[in-house]
Amino acid sequence: MNDPQRFDPYKLARARAVARRDFLIHLALFVPSAVLLLLFNLFDQTEIWWSLYVVLPWLLGVLLHGLSLTRPLARLARFFDASRLS
């Protein structure tokens, strides 16, 4: 019932640190890529802002990734964890 491996605080802290690192990598890839795409589109001299079709969904993904690190959404993600469903 009280499995010590299940509630190991070091494993939880490591998992949070890895999740935070993964988010920062995602953000570090998004920002320069989005700026580059917007600059390409700015100098492209077209009336259609085609870069927004890439940047806005990616921005939504980055925002949701960042929100998944907050406590309420992390609890919700744990609720739907595959190990609990089986």
Sequence and secondary structure as in RCSB ss.txt:
>XXXX:A:sequence
MNDPQRFDPYKLARARAVARRDFLIHLALFVPSAVLLLLFNLFDQTEIWWSLYVVLPWLLGVLLHGLSLTRPLAR
LARFFDASRLS
>XXXX:A:secstr
   TTTT HHHHHHHHHHHHHHHHHHHHHHHHHHHHHHHHHHHTT SS TTHHHHHHHHHHHHHHHHTTSHHHHH
HHHHT HHHH 
